[in-house]
Amino acid sequence: IASSDPTDRKIPLLERLCEIDPKKPYRIHHVIWWLADDHKFLEVHQDFAKNVVVGFIRMGGEVVGVVANNPAHMAGALDIDSSDKAARFIRFLNNFNIPILSLVDVPGYWPGTAQEHGGIIRHGAKLLYAYCEATVAKVSLILRKAYGGAYIAMNSKYMGSDLNFALPSAEIAVMGPMGAVEILYSKQIKESPPEEQAALKAKLAQEYSEKFASPYQTASTGSIDEVIEPSEVRQKLIEAFRFLKDKKSQPHNNKKGNIPL
């Protein structure tokens, strides 16, 4: 449908998101509302697995399906239920030829014996399978955190994503900087005076973040197509989906999938 909402409309909320503490929670709905034409978002399955939000928006007048981590619930981490929820929705979008926008702010998979005993590996694999299997246009935007296997699962280049963007404040790494330095530099930290350990950890974490977790570092390897300014996000995403509108996929007539049920 025709939309009077400008494609280059600025999103002040994303400017603020780049400045706040990465550990601070926020509702991903606010980001989705700002990205969508006329601030309209049709959420589905809203009362189930709230750590992942799924639903429909329009961007530049075209329908787009959204799959987004929600830091306001369980820090946006992936668990059994959220993996099932997202995987089912992705397969639905693929069946009806609806492009997929993934908004990534994920600290990892939710830990605990309950998740292990419940089969988090099997259920988590459904999300990876759904993304890999989808042949529609797939675009990803990393907002803040993208750590470990959960980053890979959330429509990374390894899952066949078409275009991947990141904000300048994004952190993309195997794990969080503070956790990483406690492992990598544990001996150095223990040998320092107790009153200096906190400052040393903070310094090492900052160095780790700049050297290994920077989106520019990830972009240099080709896993991120472009690091974009918050003011350009809506326009870039709309241009990406327009570019991919006539995407053609290779036929899979001779291929047999083995979904992890």
Summary of the structure (lengths in Angstrom):
residues: 261
radius of gyration: 18.9
end to end distance: 38.1
largest distance: 64.7
contacts: 829
relative contact order: 0.14
helix: 45%
strand: 18%
